[in-house]
Amino acid sequence: MIGRKARHTMKAVAAGLLFSAVSATAQAAQCGNDASGFPAWVEQFRVEAQANGISPQTLDVSLGNVRYATKTISLDRNQKSFNLSLEQFMQRRGADQIVSQGRRLKEQNAALFASIESRYGVPPGVVISIWGMETAFGSFMGDQSAMSALSTLAYDCRRSEFFTRELYAALQIVQSGELTPDQMRGAGHGELGQTQFLPSNYVRFAVDADGDGRRDLIRSKPDALASTANFLRAYGWQPGAGYQPGQPNFGAIQAWNAAGVYQQAIAIIAARIDG
């Protein structure tokens, strides 16, 4: 008999294989730079997605109510905080508050963070700083429809190929039964969960840390935090090595977010939390 966790692992592997197959498929639907062509794009994408193994039922529930996300386009064109100085960025993101609350959460969840560090080699401060920076420790994970955001960005010509892959990954999450489209609400670029995973990273790196047989980075704190450490380990995190700029583990932080001020802020805040 296959146990619940083994069945879940097989499901995750199958989703990963499907993602690998569709990510190599050239996009044929015509991109656009305004809302006028979006409905036609959705219909054409549905045809292509079904040919690539996404079920009609998944497409119906996931894309049946998608809308052109004007707010997402505005956010995509105006990510100005990453152009701030490091001092300004940390002030804007509330670094002192993240450190203060992060220290309390580290104490309150000591067993969880010890388990994560034992398994993945990532110290609490790093995971906590990302958690705090991304969603204020899960208190605000975004209110945008991930399916509408991802569909809009896949249609938008600016980064169509990248977000088409992310949309496929989101559809795979739905098809696997891990999340419903209604549960998949997040930030403007379709990020999901307490540490804001893009759907492709959800498929690749999410783990079932609480042992309930599913990977839920939205409602499960253990799943979300362990998955964050799993991501960092996959990008070369070395247990016991430093994570400040120029040290071995800073590269894993860079893999999490491409903005230099974000990377530096995470390293600084993490060091303050870890003491």
PLY file of the C-alpha trace (Angstrom):
ply
format ascii 1.0
element vertex 275
property float x
property float y
property float z
element edge 274
property int vertex1
property int vertex2
end_header
0.00 0.00 0.00
1.26 3.48 -0.84
1.12 5.82 2.17
-0.42 9.29 2.10
2.92 11.08 2.00
4.21 8.77 -0.73
1.10 9.43 -2.83
1.63 13.14 -2.35
5.26 12.85 -3.43
4.23 10.99 -6.57
1.67 13.70 -7.32
4.29 16.42 -6.90
6.72 14.59 -9.18
4.02 14.18 -11.82
3.26 17.90 -11.65
6.94 18.68 -12.03
7.21 16.46 -15.09
4.20 18.17 -16.65
5.72 21.57 -15.93
8.97 20.50 -17.60
7.08 19.41 -20.68
4.95 22.51 -21.12
7.72 24.98 -20.27
9.50 23.90 -23.43
6.44 24.55 -25.60
6.57 27.71 -27.66
3.80 30.18 -26.95
1.49 30.65 -29.93
-1.26 32.88 -28.51
-0.82 36.50 -29.61
0.40 38.81 -26.85
-0.83 42.39 -26.49
-0.17 45.63 -24.64
-3.71 46.62 -23.66
-6.92 44.93 -22.60
-8.48 44.76 -26.07
-6.97 41.44 -27.13
-7.13 39.70 -23.76
-10.38 37.69 -24.19
-9.19 36.27 -27.52
-5.81 35.42 -25.96
-7.49 33.51 -23.13
-9.50 31.41 -25.59
-6.43 30.60 -27.66
-4.40 29.79 -24.55
-7.10 27.37 -23.37
-6.72 25.41 -26.61
-2.93 25.25 -26.23
-3.06 24.38 -22.53
-5.46 21.50 -23.11
-3.13 20.19 -25.81
-0.33 20.36 -23.24
-2.13 18.19 -20.69
-4.24 20.62 -18.67
-7.72 19.17 -18.25
-10.84 21.00 -19.51
-12.21 20.99 -15.95
-9.05 22.67 -14.59
-9.21 25.28 -17.34
-12.89 25.95 -16.69
-12.47 26.57 -12.97
-9.17 28.44 -13.36
-9.77 30.65 -16.38
-13.56 30.91 -16.51
-13.63 34.19 -14.59
-10.21 35.72 -15.29
-10.12 39.44 -16.00
-7.48 41.72 -17.44
-5.71 42.88 -14.26
-5.07 46.59 -14.71
-3.63 46.85 -11.20
-1.12 44.10 -11.99
0.08 45.95 -15.09
0.46 49.14 -13.07
2.48 47.35 -10.39
4.64 45.67 -13.02
5.55 49.03 -14.53
6.19 50.83 -11.23
8.40 48.78 -8.89
10.07 51.92 -7.63
11.03 50.73 -4.15
13.86 48.67 -5.61
15.47 51.89 -6.82
15.75 53.29 -3.29
18.98 53.38 -1.33
19.47 50.52 1.12
18.68 52.80 4.07
15.53 54.11 2.41
14.42 50.63 1.39
14.83 49.22 4.90
12.92 52.13 6.36
10.15 51.77 3.78
9.84 48.03 4.49
9.89 48.45 8.28
13.14 46.62 9.00
13.18 47.48 12.72
9.66 46.12 13.17
10.56 42.93 11.28
13.54 42.40 13.57
11.53 43.03 16.74
8.62 40.80 15.80
10.93 38.27 14.19
12.84 37.74 17.43
9.58 37.06 19.27
8.42 34.62 16.61
11.76 32.86 16.73
11.30 32.23 20.44
7.64 31.25 20.11
8.36 28.78 17.32
11.74 27.53 18.49
11.00 23.85 17.82
9.80 24.54 14.28
12.85 26.63 13.37
15.20 24.11 14.97
13.62 21.39 12.83
13.97 23.49 9.68
17.61 24.31 10.38
18.38 20.67 11.16
16.88 19.51 7.88
17.88 22.29 5.48
20.80 24.01 7.19
19.18 27.46 7.03
19.21 29.43 10.30
15.96 30.95 11.61
16.85 34.58 10.94
17.03 34.12 7.18
13.67 32.38 6.91
12.07 34.82 9.33
13.42 37.90 7.52
11.96 36.68 4.22
8.67 35.84 5.94
8.49 39.31 7.47
9.59 41.14 4.34
7.19 39.35 2.04
3.91 39.26 3.97
4.48 40.75 7.43
4.62 37.19 8.80
1.59 35.98 6.90
-0.67 38.86 7.91
-1.10 40.12 4.34
-0.51 37.76 1.46
-2.19 39.90 -1.18
-5.75 40.20 -2.41
-5.32 39.83 -6.15
-6.55 36.84 -8.12
-3.41 34.94 -9.02
-5.08 33.49 -12.10
-6.08 36.92 -13.41
-2.66 38.36 -12.60
-0.76 35.52 -14.25
-3.05 35.41 -17.28
-2.65 39.16 -17.73
1.15 38.99 -17.49
1.29 35.97 -19.80
-0.75 37.94 -22.35
1.26 41.14 -21.85
4.12 41.32 -24.35
6.72 42.58 -21.86
7.51 39.20 -20.24
5.03 36.90 -21.93
7.18 33.78 -22.12
8.21 33.93 -18.46
4.67 34.37 -17.15
3.19 31.82 -19.53
5.37 29.26 -17.73
4.15 30.60 -14.39
0.53 30.35 -15.52
1.06 26.73 -16.52
2.56 26.02 -13.10
-0.46 27.62 -11.41
-2.77 25.44 -13.47
-0.79 22.38 -12.41
-1.24 23.31 -8.76
-5.00 23.41 -9.31
-4.98 20.19 -11.32
-3.04 18.41 -8.57
-5.71 19.36 -6.03
-3.32 21.26 -3.78
-5.10 24.61 -4.09
-8.26 25.94 -5.72
-8.26 29.08 -7.87
-10.27 30.89 -5.19
-7.56 30.12 -2.63
-4.86 31.40 -4.98
-4.94 35.08 -4.11
-1.69 36.95 -3.71
0.42 39.85 -4.83
0.29 41.53 -8.19
2.54 39.06 -10.02
0.75 35.89 -8.95
2.98 35.11 -5.97
1.44 32.73 -3.45
1.64 32.02 0.24
3.27 33.35 3.36
6.63 33.88 1.67
5.24 34.61 -1.82
6.34 31.75 -4.04
5.93 32.09 -7.78
3.89 29.09 -8.97
6.85 27.38 -10.68
8.80 27.50 -7.41
5.72 26.22 -5.60
5.70 23.19 -7.90
9.45 22.61 -7.55
10.22 23.43 -3.91
7.07 23.32 -1.76
7.17 20.67 0.96
4.63 19.12 3.31
6.27 19.99 6.64
3.21 19.56 8.85
2.55 16.03 7.62
-1.07 16.52 6.55
-0.47 15.06 3.09
-0.57 18.30 1.12
1.69 21.25 0.39
-0.14 24.39 1.49
2.03 27.49 1.60
-0.96 29.73 2.27
-2.52 28.25 5.41
0.31 26.14 6.82
3.11 28.03 8.55
5.37 24.94 8.74
4.88 24.22 5.04
5.59 27.83 4.04
8.72 28.25 6.14
10.21 24.84 5.43
9.58 25.36 1.72
11.46 28.67 1.88
14.45 26.89 3.42
14.14 24.14 0.82
14.33 26.75 -1.95
17.48 28.27 -0.44
19.11 24.87 -0.04
18.33 24.06 -3.67
20.17 27.22 -4.67
23.34 26.22 -2.90
22.86 27.06 0.77
25.76 25.64 2.79
25.00 24.83 6.45
27.11 26.90 8.81
28.48 29.27 6.17
27.92 33.03 6.25
25.19 34.78 4.32
26.33 38.39 4.13
27.45 39.89 0.78
30.61 38.13 -0.37
29.99 35.08 1.83
29.04 31.63 0.46
25.31 31.73 1.15
24.57 35.21 -0.14
24.10 33.68 -3.60
21.09 31.70 -2.35
19.52 34.94 -1.09
20.20 36.50 -4.49
18.29 33.63 -6.10
15.24 34.53 -4.01
14.98 38.10 -5.35
16.96 39.89 -8.04
16.90 43.35 -6.42
20.19 44.26 -4.73
18.61 46.33 -1.95
16.24 43.48 -1.14
19.10 40.98 -0.93
21.15 43.19 1.36
18.15 43.98 3.55
17.36 40.29 4.05
20.97 39.56 5.05
21.09 42.46 7.51
17.71 41.76 9.09
18.48 38.05 9.37
21.76 38.73 11.17
19.98 41.01 13.64
17.32 38.36 14.32
19.90 35.60 14.72
21.88 37.81 17.07
0 1
1 2
2 3
3 4
4 5
5 6
6 7
7 8
8 9
9 10
10 11
11 12
12 13
13 14
14 15
15 16
16 17
17 18
18 19
19 20
20 21
21 22
22 23
23 24
24 25
25 26
26 27
27 28
28 29
29 30
30 31
31 32
32 33
33 34
34 35
35 36
36 37
37 38
38 39
39 40
40 41
41 42
42 43
43 44
44 45
45 46
46 47
47 48
48 49
49 50
50 51
51 52
52 53
53 54
54 55
55 56
56 57
57 58
58 59
59 60
60 61
61 62
62 63
63 64
64 65
65 66
66 67
67 68
68 69
69 70
70 71
71 72
72 73
73 74
74 75
75 76
76 77
77 78
78 79
79 80
80 81
81 82
82 83
83 84
84 85
85 86
86 87
87 88
88 89
89 90
90 91
91 92
92 93
93 94
94 95
95 96
96 97
97 98
98 99
99 100
100 101
101 102
102 103
103 104
104 105
105 106
106 107
107 108
108 109
109 110
110 111
111 112
112 113
113 114
114 115
115 116
116 117
117 118
118 119
119 120
120 121
121 122
122 123
123 124
124 125
125 126
126 127
127 128
128 129
129 130
130 131
131 132
132 133
133 134
134 135
135 136
136 137
137 138
138 139
139 140
140 141
141 142
142 143
143 144
144 145
145 146
146 147
147 148
148 149
149 150
150 151
151 152
152 153
153 154
154 155
155 156
156 157
157 158
158 159
159 160
160 161
161 162
162 163
163 164
164 165
165 166
166 167
167 168
168 169
169 170
170 171
171 172
172 173
173 174
174 175
175 176
176 177
177 178
178 179
179 180
180 181
181 182
182 183
183 184
184 185
185 186
186 187
187 188
188 189
189 190
190 191
191 192
192 193
193 194
194 195
195 196
196 197
197 198
198 199
199 200
200 201
201 202
202 203
203 204
204 205
205 206
206 207
207 208
208 209
209 210
210 211
211 212
212 213
213 214
214 215
215 216
216 217
217 218
218 219
219 220
220 221
221 222
222 223
223 224
224 225
225 226
226 227
227 228
228 229
229 230
230 231
231 232
232 233
233 234
234 235
235 236
236 237
237 238
238 239
239 240
240 241
241 242
242 243
243 244
244 245
245 246
246 247
247 248
248 249
249 250
250 251
251 252
252 253
253 254
254 255
255 256
256 257
257 258
258 259
259 260
260 261
261 262
262 263
263 264
264 265
265 266
266 267
267 268
268 269
269 270
270 271
271 272
272 273
273 274
